[in-house]
Amino acid sequence: MKIVILRGGSSLRRRRAPGSPAGSTRERGVMAIGNGSGRWVLVNMSPGVAHQLDSDLRLDSHLGLPEPEVRAVVLTDAQVDHVGGLLSLRDGAPIDLYATPAVFEQLTTALPVLPVLQHYCSVHWRVVPVAGDRRVAAFRVEGMPSLQFTAVATQSPLPPHLASTARGESPQVGDSIALAVQDLATGQRVFCAPGLSQIGSTEFEWMREADCLLLDNLLPGDGAAVGTPPWLALLRDMPARHKVLFADTPDPDGGTTWAEDGIALAYDGMEIEL
């Protein structure tokens, strides 16, 4: 199993918010997961990454990623920075789109990306059954039988565009998920949680079993609901061989660096092989 971090690329970003660090980006949490056969699944799809797939020659080294016959996309939520690139795929290959019922609802009503996209290319809706009382669900991605995917409901801030809907700001199970992916051939496990704002007992158990962790940097005041140490100490103690943070952030206090804690910061084109 190979993971390639896709964040749009600094060479593709001509503007950024005034005062923001040079390396910062709102397009974090976008990546491709491959099984070594030339088939890939994209986790989230930002506008910059959609352009990158079409123009970045570096991706030619990853067989099947730039020019797929069918493009598989798994959405972890309906944040604009995770779904805005779907429209940029409209002239390409058919899309197998995997999402929870809550996310599909948001993309047909509050942010009607899917009704627009249907007029341009073939979109196959693949429901990830995390909803109601079902907070964890296993599923498979077409064409990738060696990878087992599990969706885990998480708590993350709702997208701002939901505030003006009839639903208001009432959260639902399935608004956001983390992904656990296991390579059935090697047994290696990845736990990917872009946008995770709290580490609860369920997330903690999945993190503890993972060989690779891909997480956002929790803000001060965020933490675990299981009586564990603050999130950084928790991350240091995890047995995973790869611990990667999506967010651009300074080194932790105390004179240490992320590398000394066994933690890496994600960057455009970063490769992880398990």
LINBELRA-V92457 format. One line per field, one symbol per residue. psi: psi as a letter, one per 30 degrees, with the letter a starting at -180 (. if undefined). A space follows every 50 residues. Layout:
# LINBELRA-V92457
psi->???
This chain:
# LINBELRA-V92457
psi->kkkkkjgekeffjfllkkfkleglkfglgklkklgfgfklkkjljleeee eefffjfffffjkfeeilekjkkkkfagkefffffeffgfgblkkjjkll eeeeeeffdeiieeeeeffelkjjkjkjhjlbfjfkkkllkkfiffkkkk kkkljlkkkefffglffbgjllkfekllkkkkjfeffkkkjkikgkfkja eeeeeeeffkfkkjlljklkflakgggllleeeeeefkfkekjkkekkll lllgflleefggkkkklkfkkkk.
